Amino acid sequence: MADNNKIVELIKRRLNVGQKEYGHEIDVNDGRDWLKESLEEQLDSIVYTAAALIQIQKKTITNHGPPYSMANTSGKKKPPLSLSYNETEMLFTALEEMSSTLYISGENAKSSEYSGLLRKLKKSTNHKEKCVVEEECETCD
């Protein structure tokens, strides 16, 4: 299955989960502020990702899949942080969402800081070797 088809399938699954949970399809005219809902969901995602990062730092999450390693530059004798591909992509997504949320709310300087951190993290990992976007990815240039 092509990647685009996989993405469409994931969206369909998510819509089916919502339909089962709420008993109906999404009603785009139900009076909700969809932008506000989206921003709140993104903030929730960032909270969940931060919690997962804390678990990773405490080494309470089992590492699944090929790891990304980031060098220890603190001078202390600690093993390098090792994240699975999925954990790394979750972290990248959370940083991208946080940067976007800050930008939308007018905090451009803070948004730029998050974007810069994301670029640094992607460059410090073997992101380019695993990148599925490649020709469109700013980090891979």
N, CA, C and O atoms as CSV, one atom per row, in Angstrom:
chain,resi,resn,atom,element,x,y,z
A,1,MET,N,N,0.849,-1.173,0.000
A,1,MET,CA,C,0.000,0.000,0.000
A,1,MET,C,C,0.898,1.241,0.000
A,1,MET,O,O,1.828,1.331,0.802
A,2,ALA,N,N,0.632,2.172,-0.874
A,2,ALA,CA,C,1.403,3.408,-0.953
A,2,ALA,C,C,1.207,4.215,0.335
A,2,ALA,O,O,0.195,4.071,1.021
A,3,ASP,N,N,2.184,5.059,0.650
A,3,ASP,CA,C,2.125,5.842,1.886
A,3,ASP,C,C,0.883,6.721,1.956
A,3,ASP,O,O,0.267,6.827,3.017
A,4,ASN,N,N,0.501,7.355,0.849
A,4,ASN,CA,C,-0.702,8.188,0.862
A,4,ASN,C,C,-1.938,7.371,1.215
A,4,ASN,O,O,-2.798,7.834,1.964
A,5,ASN,N,N,-2.026,6.176,0.687
A,5,ASN,CA,C,-3.160,5.300,1.006
A,5,ASN,C,C,-3.155,4.925,2.482
A,5,ASN,O,O,-4.215,4.816,3.098
A,6,LYS,N,N,-1.970,4.726,3.051
A,6,LYS,CA,C,-1.861,4.410,4.483
A,6,LYS,C,C,-2.356,5.584,5.323
A,6,LYS,O,O,-3.045,5.398,6.326
A,7,ILE,N,N,-1.998,6.783,4.904
A,7,ILE,CA,C,-2.449,7.976,5.630
A,7,ILE,C,C,-3.969,8.079,5.581
A,7,ILE,O,O,-4.607,8.315,6.606
A,8,VAL,N,N,-4.548,7.904,4.406
A,8,VAL,CA,C,-6.007,7.948,4.252
A,8,VAL,C,C,-6.651,6.875,5.123
A,8,VAL,O,O,-7.675,7.128,5.759
A,9,GLU,N,N,-6.068,5.690,5.158
A,9,GLU,CA,C,-6.606,4.598,5.967
A,9,GLU,C,C,-6.571,4.946,7.458
A,9,GLU,O,O,-7.521,4.650,8.183
A,10,LEU,N,N,-5.480,5.573,7.920
A,10,LEU,CA,C,-5.403,5.990,9.324
A,10,LEU,C,C,-6.488,7.007,9.654
A,10,LEU,O,O,-7.089,6.942,10.727
A,11,ILE,N,N,-6.744,7.941,8.751
A,11,ILE,CA,C,-7.786,8.940,8.969
A,11,ILE,C,C,-9.149,8.261,9.027
A,11,ILE,O,O,-9.968,8.587,9.887
A,12,LYS,N,N,-9.399,7.315,8.116
A,12,LYS,CA,C,-10.676,6.585,8.128
A,12,LYS,C,C,-10.862,5.841,9.442
A,12,LYS,O,O,-11.950,5.842,10.018
A,13,ARG,N,N,-9.794,5.207,9.913
A,13,ARG,CA,C,-9.884,4.479,11.191
A,13,ARG,C,C,-10.233,5.427,12.327
A,13,ARG,O,O,-11.053,5.102,13.186
A,14,ARG,N,N,-9.610,6.599,12.331
A,14,ARG,CA,C,-9.855,7.575,13.388
A,14,ARG,C,C,-11.298,8.061,13.341
A,14,ARG,O,O,-11.932,8.218,14.385
A,15,LEU,N,N,-11.825,8.301,12.135
A,15,LEU,CA,C,-13.227,8.694,12.001
A,15,LEU,C,C,-14.155,7.583,12.501
A,15,LEU,O,O,-15.164,7.869,13.145
A,16,ASN,N,N,-13.827,6.330,12.215
A,16,ASN,CA,C,-14.629,5.205,12.685
A,16,ASN,C,C,-14.625,5.117,14.210
A,16,ASN,O,O,-15.653,4.822,14.819
A,17,VAL,N,N,-13.472,5.371,14.825
A,17,VAL,CA,C,-13.385,5.372,16.291
A,17,VAL,C,C,-14.330,6.431,16.849
A,17,VAL,O,O,-15.080,6.169,17.789
A,18,GLY,N,N,-14.291,7.642,16.258
A,18,GLY,CA,C,-15.178,8.720,16.707
A,18,GLY,C,C,-16.642,8.379,16.538
A,18,GLY,O,O,-17.463,8.686,17.402
A,19,GLN,N,N,-16.971,7.737,15.416
A,19,GLN,CA,C,-18.367,7.368,15.165
A,19,GLN,C,C,-18.841,6.343,16.195
A,19,GLN,O,O,-19.962,6.435,16.694
A,20,LYS,N,N,-17.990,5.372,16.510
A,20,LYS,CA,C,-18.368,4.367,17.515
A,20,LYS,C,C,-18.490,5.001,18.906
A,20,LYS,O,O,-19.402,4.681,19.669
A,21,GLU,N,N,-17.553,5.905,19.217
A,21,GLU,CA,C,-17.550,6.522,20.545
A,21,GLU,C,C,-18.738,7.457,20.752
A,21,GLU,O,O,-19.336,7.465,21.828
A,22,TYR,N,N,-19.085,8.245,19.736
A,22,TYR,CA,C,-20.137,9.248,19.874
A,22,TYR,C,C,-21.462,8.853,19.238
A,22,TYR,O,O,-22.464,9.542,19.426
A,23,GLY,N,N,-21.485,7.745,18.483
A,23,GLY,CA,C,-22.722,7.242,17.915
A,23,GLY,C,C,-23.176,7.927,16.640
A,23,GLY,O,O,-24.295,7.693,16.181
A,24,HIS,N,N,-22.326,8.775,16.054
A,24,HIS,CA,C,-22.682,9.449,14.802
A,24,HIS,C,C,-21.423,9.956,14.123
A,24,HIS,O,O,-20.356,10.052,14.728
A,25,GLU,N,N,-21.584,10.283,12.828
A,25,GLU,CA,C,-20.466,10.876,12.099
A,25,GLU,C,C,-20.238,12.298,12.584
A,25,GLU,O,O,-21.085,12.864,13.275
A,26,ILE,N,N,-19.115,12.869,12.230
A,26,ILE,CA,C,-18.807,14.240,12.637
A,26,ILE,C,C,-19.777,15.209,11.959
A,26,ILE,O,O,-20.049,15.110,10.762
A,27,ASP,N,N,-20.285,16.141,12.755
A,27,ASP,CA,C,-21.200,17.164,12.242
A,27,ASP,C,C,-20.421,18.482,12.210
A,27,ASP,O,O,-20.207,19.105,13.250
A,28,VAL,N,N,-20.002,18.899,11.022
A,28,VAL,CA,C,-19.167,20.093,10.903
A,28,VAL,C,C,-19.939,21.377,11.222
A,28,VAL,O,O,-19.339,22.439,11.386
A,29,ASN,N,N,-21.258,21.278,11.308
A,29,ASN,CA,C,-22.093,22.446,11.601
A,29,ASN,C,C,-22.733,22.370,12.981
A,29,ASN,O,O,-23.839,22.874,13.180
A,30,ASP,N,N,-22.050,21.745,13.932
A,30,ASP,CA,C,-22.652,21.594,15.259
A,30,ASP,C,C,-22.387,22.774,16.186
A,30,ASP,O,O,-22.719,22.724,17.371
A,31,GLY,N,N,-21.787,23.841,15.646
A,31,GLY,CA,C,-21.593,25.051,16.435
A,31,GLY,C,C,-20.253,25.148,17.149
A,31,GLY,O,O,-19.963,26.154,17.796
A,32,ARG,N,N,-19.454,24.127,17.036
A,32,ARG,CA,C,-18.148,24.181,17.694
A,32,ARG,C,C,-17.197,25.095,16.940
A,32,ARG,O,O,-17.346,25.314,15.738
A,33,ASP,N,N,-16.217,25.625,17.662
A,33,ASP,CA,C,-15.132,26.399,17.076
A,33,ASP,C,C,-14.026,25.396,16.737
A,33,ASP,O,O,-13.227,25.031,17.599
A,34,TRP,N,N,-13.985,24.956,15.486
A,34,TRP,CA,C,-13.084,23.870,15.091
A,34,TRP,C,C,-11.617,24.254,15.219
A,34,TRP,O,O,-10.793,23.399,15.541
A,35,LEU,N,N,-11.268,25.508,14.977
A,35,LEU,CA,C,-9.881,25.934,15.143
A,35,LEU,C,C,-9.470,25.842,16.606
A,35,LEU,O,O,-8.381,25.365,16.927
A,36,LYS,N,N,-10.352,26.304,17.492
A,36,LYS,CA,C,-10.079,26.219,18.933
A,36,LYS,C,C,-9.940,24.751,19.352
A,36,LYS,O,O,-9.017,24.393,20.085
A,37,GLU,N,N,-10.854,23.914,18.886
A,37,GLU,CA,C,-10.787,22.473,19.198
A,37,GLU,C,C,-9.448,21.892,18.761
A,37,GLU,O,O,-8.815,21.142,19.504
A,38,SER,N,N,-9.020,22.244,17.540
A,38,SER,CA,C,-7.770,21.734,16.994
A,38,SER,C,C,-6.575,22.184,17.829
A,38,SER,O,O,-5.695,21.383,18.143
A,39,LEU,N,N,-6.548,23.466,18.189
A,39,LEU,CA,C,-5.441,23.973,19.001
A,39,LEU,C,C,-5.395,23.289,20.365
A,39,LEU,O,O,-4.317,22.957,20.858
A,40,GLU,N,N,-6.553,23.080,20.972
A,40,GLU,CA,C,-6.602,22.389,22.259
A,40,GLU,C,C,-6.092,20.956,22.129
A,40,GLU,O,O,-5.365,20.477,22.999
A,41,GLU,N,N,-6.468,20.271,21.052
A,41,GLU,CA,C,-6.000,18.909,20.818
A,41,GLU,C,C,-4.486,18.878,20.619
A,41,GLU,O,O,-3.809,17.974,21.109
A,42,GLN,N,N,-3.953,19.877,19.891
A,42,GLN,CA,C,-2.505,19.938,19.682
A,42,GLN,C,C,-1.783,20.146,21.004
A,42,GLN,O,O,-0.746,19.532,21.253
A,43,LEU,N,N,-2.332,21.013,21.853
A,43,LEU,CA,C,-1.720,21.220,23.160
A,43,LEU,C,C,-1.758,19.940,23.992
A,43,LEU,O,O,-0.790,19.612,24.678
A,44,ASP,N,N,-2.880,19.216,23.930
A,44,ASP,CA,C,-2.956,17.921,24.616
A,44,ASP,C,C,-1.870,16.984,24.104
A,44,ASP,O,O,-1.208,16.304,24.887
A,45,SER,N,N,-1.691,16.953,22.788
A,45,SER,CA,C,-0.669,16.096,22.187
A,45,SER,C,C,0.714,16.450,22.703
A,45,SER,O,O,1.529,15.568,22.974
A,46,ILE,N,N,0.977,17.739,22.838
A,46,ILE,CA,C,2.279,18.173,23.345
A,46,ILE,C,C,2.469,17.715,24.789
A,46,ILE,O,O,3.556,17.276,25.165
A,47,VAL,N,N,1.424,17.815,25.590
A,47,VAL,CA,C,1.498,17.351,26.977
A,47,VAL,C,C,1.805,15.851,27.017
A,47,VAL,O,O,2.672,15.413,27.774
A,48,TYR,N,N,1.096,15.069,26.205
A,48,TYR,CA,C,1.312,13.623,26.184
A,48,TYR,C,C,2.735,13.289,25.717
A,48,TYR,O,O,3.378,12.393,26.263
A,49,THR,N,N,3.213,14.007,24.719
A,49,THR,CA,C,4.558,13.759,24.202
A,49,THR,C,C,5.605,14.126,25.247
A,49,THR,O,O,6.595,13.413,25.414
A,50,ALA,N,N,5.393,15.227,25.945
A,50,ALA,CA,C,6.324,15.619,27.008
A,50,ALA,C,C,6.346,14.557,28.111
A,50,ALA,O,O,7.409,14.224,28.636
A,51,ALA,N,N,5.178,14.032,28.457
A,51,ALA,CA,C,5.117,12.969,29.468
A,51,ALA,C,C,5.884,11.730,29.001
A,51,ALA,O,O,6.590,11.097,29.785
A,52,ALA,N,N,5.738,11.388,27.711
A,52,ALA,CA,C,6.478,10.239,27.171
A,52,ALA,C,C,7.973,10.509,27.203
A,52,ALA,O,O,8.756,9.602,27.488
A,53,LEU,N,N,8.385,11.743,26.914
A,53,LEU,CA,C,9.797,12.089,26.958
A,53,LEU,C,C,10.339,11.936,28.374
A,53,LEU,O,O,11.448,11.438,28.562
A,54,ILE,N,N,9.569,12.358,29.363
A,54,ILE,CA,C,9.992,12.187,30.751
A,54,ILE,C,C,10.150,10.706,31.074
A,54,ILE,O,O,11.110,10.318,31.739
A,55,GLN,N,N,9.220,9.877,30.612
A,55,GLN,CA,C,9.348,8.437,30.822
A,55,GLN,C,C,10.610,7.900,30.156
A,55,GLN,O,O,11.317,7.071,30.729
A,56,ILE,N,N,10.888,8.371,28.954
A,56,ILE,CA,C,12.095,7.931,28.241
A,56,ILE,C,C,13.330,8.329,29.033
A,56,ILE,O,O,14.251,7.531,29.205
A,57,GLN,N,N,13.343,9.558,29.509
A,57,GLN,CA,C,14.489,10.031,30.273
A,57,GLN,C,C,14.674,9.227,31.556
A,57,GLN,O,O,15.799,9.017,32.009
A,58,LYS,N,N,13.577,8.788,32.128
A,58,LYS,CA,C,13.649,7.960,33.329
A,58,LYS,C,C,13.876,6.489,32.992
A,58,LYS,O,O,13.983,5.641,33.878
A,59,LYS,N,N,13.946,6.209,31.701
A,59,LYS,CA,C,14.162,4.854,31.186
A,59,LYS,C,C,13.075,3.885,31.642
A,59,LYS,O,O,13.358,2.745,32.011
A,60,THR,N,N,11.820,4.356,31.610
A,60,THR,CA,C,10.712,3.483,31.979
A,60,THR,C,C,9.963,2.980,30.762
A,60,THR,O,O,9.019,2.202,30.897
A,61,ILE,N,N,10.371,3.413,29.567
A,61,ILE,CA,C,9.733,2.935,28.345
A,61,ILE,C,C,10.657,1.939,27.676
A,61,ILE,O,O,11.856,2.186,27.542
A,62,THR,N,N,10.108,0.825,27.259
A,62,THR,CA,C,10.882,-0.145,26.508
A,62,THR,C,C,11.146,0.405,25.128
A,62,THR,O,O,10.242,0.931,24.480
A,63,ASN,N,N,12.377,0.287,24.675
A,63,ASN,CA,C,12.763,0.804,23.367
A,63,ASN,C,C,12.329,-0.186,22.289
A,63,ASN,O,O,12.722,-1.352,22.321
A,64,HIS,N,N,11.521,0.276,21.339
A,64,HIS,CA,C,11.049,-0.562,20.240
A,64,HIS,C,C,11.598,-0.024,18.937
A,64,HIS,O,O,11.578,1.187,18.719
A,65,GLY,N,N,12.082,-0.878,18.077
A,65,GLY,CA,C,12.549,-0.445,16.769
A,65,GLY,C,C,13.969,0.064,16.791
A,65,GLY,O,O,14.590,0.136,17.851
A,66,PRO,N,N,14.495,0.422,15.618
A,66,PRO,CA,C,15.869,0.884,15.524
A,66,PRO,C,C,16.031,2.219,16.231
A,66,PRO,O,O,15.225,3.126,16.020
A,67,PRO,N,N,17.066,2.361,17.073
A,67,PRO,CA,C,17.205,3.584,17.856
A,67,PRO,C,C,17.849,4.724,17.080
A,67,PRO,O,O,18.610,4.520,16.134
A,68,TYR,N,N,17.514,5.925,17.517
A,68,TYR,CA,C,18.253,7.125,17.153
A,68,TYR,C,C,19.094,7.440,18.379
A,68,TYR,O,O,18.561,7.454,19.489
A,69,SER,N,N,20.363,7.688,18.225
A,69,SER,CA,C,21.190,8.053,19.364
A,69,SER,C,C,21.648,9.494,19.231
A,69,SER,O,O,22.028,9.951,18.153
A,70,MET,N,N,21.602,10.188,20.344
A,70,MET,CA,C,22.120,11.548,20.385
A,70,MET,C,C,23.322,11.555,21.310
A,70,MET,O,O,23.252,11.039,22.425
A,71,ALA,N,N,24.408,12.128,20.863
A,71,ALA,CA,C,25.652,12.108,21.621
A,71,ALA,C,C,25.502,12.836,22.948
A,71,ALA,O,O,24.776,13.826,23.045
A,72,ASN,N,N,26.191,12.343,23.965
A,72,ASN,CA,C,26.235,12.980,25.265
A,72,ASN,C,C,27.361,14.011,25.238
A,72,ASN,O,O,28.536,13.653,25.165
A,73,THR,N,N,26.996,15.281,25.297
A,73,THR,CA,C,28.006,16.335,25.249
A,73,THR,C,C,28.174,17.016,26.605
A,73,THR,O,O,28.831,18.053,26.689
A,74,SER,N,N,27.601,16.463,27.653
A,74,SER,CA,C,27.643,17.097,28.971
A,74,SER,C,C,28.977,16.893,29.667
A,74,SER,O,O,29.257,17.573,30.654
A,75,GLY,N,N,29.813,15.973,29.184
A,75,GLY,CA,C,31.072,15.682,29.850
A,75,GLY,C,C,30.917,14.654,30.960
A,75,GLY,O,O,31.913,14.099,31.424
A,76,LYS,N,N,29.696,14.389,31.394
A,76,LYS,CA,C,29.440,13.391,32.424
A,76,LYS,C,C,29.371,12.022,31.779
A,76,LYS,O,O,29.066,11.903,30.592
A,77,LYS,N,N,29.648,11.009,32.543
A,77,LYS,CA,C,29.636,9.654,32.005
A,77,LYS,C,C,28.229,9.085,32.091
A,77,LYS,O,O,27.897,8.319,32.996
A,78,LYS,N,N,27.414,9.483,31.121
A,78,LYS,CA,C,26.048,8.969,31.009
A,78,LYS,C,C,25.942,8.277,29.661
A,78,LYS,O,O,26.578,8.695,28.693
A,79,PRO,N,N,25.139,7.219,29.595
A,79,PRO,CA,C,24.915,6.635,28.271
A,79,PRO,C,C,24.119,7.608,27.421
A,79,PRO,O,O,23.318,8.372,27.959
A,80,PRO,N,N,24.317,7.603,26.095
A,80,PRO,CA,C,23.543,8.515,25.240
A,80,PRO,C,C,22.067,8.143,25.259
A,80,PRO,O,O,21.704,6.980,25.433
A,81,LEU,N,N,21.227,9.155,25.077
A,81,LEU,CA,C,19.792,8.933,24.981
A,81,LEU,C,C,19.507,8.159,23.707
A,81,LEU,O,O,20.016,8.504,22.641
A,82,SER,N,N,18.716,7.139,23.809
A,82,SER,CA,C,18.392,6.329,22.644
A,82,SER,C,C,16.883,6.279,22.495
A,82,SER,O,O,16.173,5.839,23.399
A,83,LEU,N,N,16.399,6.734,21.344
A,83,LEU,CA,C,14.970,6.751,21.069
A,83,LEU,C,C,14.675,5.880,19.866
A,83,LEU,O,O,15.471,5.805,18.930
A,84,SER,N,N,13.528,5.224,19.896
A,84,SER,CA,C,13.112,4.462,18.720
A,84,SER,C,C,12.688,5.442,17.641
A,84,SER,O,O,12.495,6.628,17.910
A,85,TYR,N,N,12.547,4.952,16.434
A,85,TYR,CA,C,12.101,5.785,15.319
A,85,TYR,C,C,10.753,6.425,15.649
A,85,TYR,O,O,10.568,7.624,15.436
A,86,ASN,N,N,9.808,5.633,16.168
A,86,ASN,CA,C,8.474,6.153,16.487
A,86,ASN,C,C,8.529,7.214,17.585
A,86,ASN,O,O,7.844,8.233,17.497
A,87,GLU,N,N,9.337,6.980,18.615
A,87,GLU,CA,C,9.467,7.958,19.689
A,87,GLU,C,C,10.049,9.268,19.158
A,87,GLU,O,O,9.610,10.353,19.538
A,88,THR,N,N,11.029,9.155,18.286
A,88,THR,CA,C,11.649,10.347,17.713
A,88,THR,C,C,10.657,11.106,16.854
A,88,THR,O,O,10.578,12.331,16.940
A,89,GLU,N,N,9.898,10.400,16.027
A,89,GLU,CA,C,8.905,11.061,15.185
A,89,GLU,C,C,7.826,11.724,16.041
A,89,GLU,O,O,7.333,12.792,15.681
A,90,MET,N,N,7.448,11.107,17.175
A,90,MET,CA,C,6.480,11.727,18.086
A,90,MET,C,C,7.027,13.048,18.625
A,90,MET,O,O,6.314,14.050,18.691
A,91,LEU,N,N,8.293,13.033,19.007
A,91,LEU,CA,C,8.926,14.238,19.521
A,91,LEU,C,C,8.980,15.317,18.442
A,91,LEU,O,O,8.673,16.480,18.707
A,92,PHE,N,N,9.368,14.934,17.229
A,92,PHE,CA,C,9.412,15.888,16.115
A,92,PHE,C,C,8.027,16.487,15.860
A,92,PHE,O,O,7.895,17.695,15.668
A,93,THR,N,N,7.001,15.638,15.861
A,93,THR,CA,C,5.633,16.104,15.620
A,93,THR,C,C,5.188,17.083,16.700
A,93,THR,O,O,4.579,18.110,16.399
A,94,ALA,N,N,5.489,16.766,17.953
A,94,ALA,CA,C,5.098,17.653,19.052
A,94,ALA,C,C,5.779,19.014,18.923
A,94,ALA,O,O,5.146,20.046,19.147
A,95,LEU,N,N,7.062,19.024,18.562
A,95,LEU,CA,C,7.768,20.291,18.392
A,95,LEU,C,C,7.202,21.090,17.222
A,95,LEU,O,O,7.064,22.310,17.301
A,96,GLU,N,N,6.875,20.389,16.134
A,96,GLU,CA,C,6.266,21.069,14.980
A,96,GLU,C,C,4.912,21.669,15.369
A,96,GLU,O,O,4.602,22.801,14.995
A,97,GLU,N,N,4.104,20.907,16.122
A,97,GLU,CA,C,2.789,21.394,16.541
A,97,GLU,C,C,2.919,22.583,17.485
A,97,GLU,O,O,2.160,23.547,17.393
A,98,MET,N,N,3.894,22.504,18.395
A,98,MET,CA,C,4.093,23.603,19.334
A,98,MET,C,C,4.530,24.855,18.588
A,98,MET,O,O,4.042,25.949,18.873
A,99,SER,N,N,5.439,24.704,17.641
A,99,SER,CA,C,5.894,25.839,16.836
A,99,SER,C,C,4.722,26.463,16.084
A,99,SER,O,O,4.581,27.686,16.058
A,100,SER,N,N,3.885,25.632,15.473
A,100,SER,CA,C,2.715,26.128,14.733
A,100,SER,C,C,1.733,26.839,15.654
A,100,SER,O,O,1.222,27.907,15.318
A,101,THR,N,N,1.473,26.251,16.809
A,101,THR,CA,C,0.541,26.845,17.767
A,101,THR,C,C,1.040,28.214,18.223
A,101,THR,O,O,0.264,29.166,18.309
A,102,LEU,N,N,2.336,28.310,18.514
A,102,LEU,CA,C,2.909,29.589,18.926
A,102,LEU,C,C,2.831,30.618,17.803
A,102,LEU,O,O,2.535,31.789,18.040
A,103,TYR,N,N,3.097,30.172,16.587
A,103,TYR,CA,C,3.041,31.075,15.438
A,103,TYR,C,C,1.620,31.615,15.252
A,103,TYR,O,O,1.422,32.815,15.064
A,104,ILE,N,N,0.638,30.713,15.306
A,104,ILE,CA,C,-0.762,31.110,15.138
A,104,ILE,C,C,-1.171,32.103,16.222
A,104,ILE,O,O,-1.945,33.025,15.963
A,105,SER,N,N,-0.648,31.915,17.443
A,105,SER,CA,C,-1.017,32.813,18.547
A,105,SER,C,C,-0.184,34.093,18.558
A,105,SER,O,O,-0.306,34.910,19.471
A,106,GLY,N,N,0.673,34.270,17.530
A,106,GLY,CA,C,1.428,35.511,17.397
A,106,GLY,C,C,2.765,35.532,18.111
A,106,GLY,O,O,3.434,36.566,18.126
A,107,GLU,N,N,3.169,34.428,18.699
A,107,GLU,CA,C,4.449,34.363,19.403
A,107,GLU,C,C,5.524,33.852,18.443
A,107,GLU,O,O,6.027,32.737,18.584
A,108,ASN,N,N,5.862,34.692,17.467
A,108,ASN,CA,C,6.767,34.286,16.390
A,108,ASN,C,C,8.174,33.967,16.874
A,108,ASN,O,O,8.786,33.019,16.383
A,109,ALA,N,N,8.702,34.732,17.821
A,109,ALA,CA,C,10.057,34.483,18.317
A,109,ALA,C,C,10.131,33.114,18.998
A,109,ALA,O,O,11.077,32.357,18.781
A,110,LYS,N,N,9.133,32.805,19.815
A,110,LYS,CA,C,9.100,31.512,20.498
A,110,LYS,C,C,8.914,30.389,19.480
A,110,LYS,O,O,9.526,29.327,19.599
A,111,SER,N,N,8.066,30.629,18.477
A,111,SER,CA,C,7.860,29.652,17.410
A,111,SER,C,C,9.179,29.345,16.704
A,111,SER,O,O,9.480,28.188,16.413
A,112,SER,N,N,9.958,30.384,16.433
A,112,SER,CA,C,11.259,30.197,15.776
A,112,SER,C,C,12.214,29.388,16.636
A,112,SER,O,O,12.997,28.591,16.118
A,113,GLU,N,N,12.154,29.589,17.958
A,113,GLU,CA,C,13.009,28.806,18.865
A,113,GLU,C,C,12.671,27.318,18.759
A,113,GLU,O,O,13.570,26.479,18.695
A,114,TYR,N,N,11.373,26.989,18.739
A,114,TYR,CA,C,10.963,25.593,18.625
A,114,TYR,C,C,11.375,25.011,17.272
A,114,TYR,O,O,11.829,23.869,17.194
A,115,SER,N,N,11.213,25.803,16.209
A,115,SER,CA,C,11.627,25.339,14.880
A,115,SER,C,C,13.125,25.090,14.836
A,115,SER,O,O,13.579,24.106,14.251
A,116,GLY,N,N,13.893,25.980,15.454
A,116,GLY,CA,C,15.349,25.811,15.506
A,116,GLY,C,C,15.746,24.569,16.284
A,116,GLY,O,O,16.651,23.839,15.878
A,117,LEU,N,N,15.073,24.328,17.400
A,117,LEU,CA,C,15.348,23.124,18.184
A,117,LEU,C,C,15.026,21.873,17.377
A,117,LEU,O,O,15.776,20.898,17.410
A,118,LEU,N,N,13.925,21.902,16.663
A,118,LEU,CA,C,13.547,20.764,15.830
A,118,LEU,C,C,14.613,20.486,14.772
A,118,LEU,O,O,14.994,19.335,14.561
A,119,ARG,N,N,15.094,21.541,14.105
A,119,ARG,CA,C,16.146,21.355,13.099
A,119,ARG,C,C,17.404,20.763,13.714
A,119,ARG,O,O,18.018,19.867,13.136
A,120,LYS,N,N,17.795,21.265,14.899
A,120,LYS,CA,C,18.983,20.741,15.582
A,120,LYS,C,C,18.825,19.260,15.903
A,120,LYS,O,O,19.734,18.463,15.674
A,121,LEU,N,N,17.656,18.900,16.439
A,121,LEU,CA,C,17.420,17.505,16.792
A,121,LEU,C,C,17.448,16.599,15.570
A,121,LEU,O,O,18.016,15.507,15.606
A,122,LYS,N,N,16.822,17.066,14.480
A,122,LYS,CA,C,16.812,16.248,13.267
A,122,LYS,C,C,18.229,16.083,12.722
A,122,LYS,O,O,18.588,15.010,12.237
A,123,LYS,N,N,19.031,17.138,12.799
A,123,LYS,CA,C,20.403,17.039,12.298
A,123,LYS,C,C,21.283,16.184,13.192
A,123,LYS,O,O,22.252,15.593,12.714
A,124,SER,N,N,20.965,16.102,14.501
A,124,SER,CA,C,21.780,15.315,15.415
A,124,SER,C,C,21.410,13.833,15.402
A,124,SER,O,O,22.076,13.018,16.041
A,125,THR,N,N,20.358,13.487,14.681
A,125,THR,CA,C,19.956,12.086,14.544
A,125,THR,C,C,20.250,11.645,13.116
A,125,THR,O,O,20.715,12.432,12.291
A,126,ASN,N,N,19.981,10.410,12.846
A,126,ASN,CA,C,20.121,9.933,11.469
A,126,ASN,C,C,18.788,10.100,10.738
A,126,ASN,O,O,18.375,9.231,9.970
A,127,HIS,N,N,18.127,11.222,10.988
A,127,HIS,CA,C,16.822,11.527,10.385
A,127,HIS,C,C,16.856,11.386,8.866
A,127,HIS,O,O,15.939,10.814,8.276
A,128,LYS,N,N,17.902,11.902,8.233
A,128,LYS,CA,C,17.948,11.901,6.770
A,128,LYS,C,C,17.880,10.481,6.212
A,128,LYS,O,O,17.257,10.241,5.178
A,129,GLU,N,N,18.529,9.539,6.910
A,129,GLU,CA,C,18.518,8.151,6.443
A,129,GLU,C,C,17.131,7.537,6.487
A,129,GLU,O,O,16.830,6.640,5.700
A,130,LYS,N,N,16.277,8.006,7.395
A,130,LYS,CA,C,14.954,7.408,7.578
A,130,LYS,C,C,13.828,8.274,7.031
A,130,LYS,O,O,12.674,7.846,6.994
A,131,CYS,N,N,14.159,9.500,6.603
A,131,CYS,CA,C,13.143,10.463,6.194
A,131,CYS,C,C,12.325,9.926,5.020
A,131,CYS,O,O,12.872,9.458,4.022
A,132,VAL,N,N,10.999,10.005,5.165
A,132,VAL,CA,C,10.118,9.540,4.092
A,132,VAL,C,C,9.733,10.683,3.158
A,132,VAL,O,O,9.182,10.446,2.083
A,133,VAL,N,N,10.018,11.923,3.562
A,133,VAL,CA,C,9.669,13.080,2.752
A,133,VAL,C,C,10.793,13.411,1.781
A,133,VAL,O,O,10.554,13.681,0.604
A,134,GLU,N,N,12.022,13.386,2.290
A,134,GLU,CA,C,13.272,13.673,1.578
A,134,GLU,C,C,13.253,14.946,0.758
A,134,GLU,O,O,13.766,15.963,1.224
A,135,GLU,N,N,12.684,14.942,-0.448
A,135,GLU,CA,C,12.814,16.096,-1.342
A,135,GLU,C,C,12.097,17.336,-0.806
A,135,GLU,O,O,12.409,18.448,-1.232
A,136,GLU,N,N,11.142,17.175,0.117
A,136,GLU,CA,C,10.416,18.330,0.659
A,136,GLU,C,C,10.859,18.680,2.064
A,136,GLU,O,O,10.411,19.691,2.607
A,137,CYS,N,N,11.705,17.897,2.659
A,137,CYS,CA,C,12.085,18.094,4.062
A,137,CYS,C,C,13.182,19.154,4.162
A,137,CYS,O,O,14.261,18.997,3.591
A,138,GLU,N,N,12.894,20.238,4.897
A,138,GLU,CA,C,13.858,21.313,5.059
A,138,GLU,C,C,15.121,20.832,5.750
A,138,GLU,O,O,16.210,21.314,5.439
A,139,THR,N,N,15.003,19.892,6.682
A,139,THR,CA,C,16.151,19.413,7.440
A,139,THR,C,C,17.099,18.619,6.568
A,139,THR,O,O,18.310,18.644,6.791
A,140,CYS,N,N,16.573,17.916,5.582
A,140,CYS,CA,C,17.400,17.032,4.744
A,140,CYS,C,C,18.191,17.774,3.672
A,140,CYS,O,O,19.066,17.184,3.039
A,141,ASP,N,N,17.902,19.052,3.458
A,141,ASP,CA,C,18.598,19.820,2.420
A,141,ASP,C,C,20.073,19.964,2.719
A,141,ASP,O,O,20.802,20.583,1.944
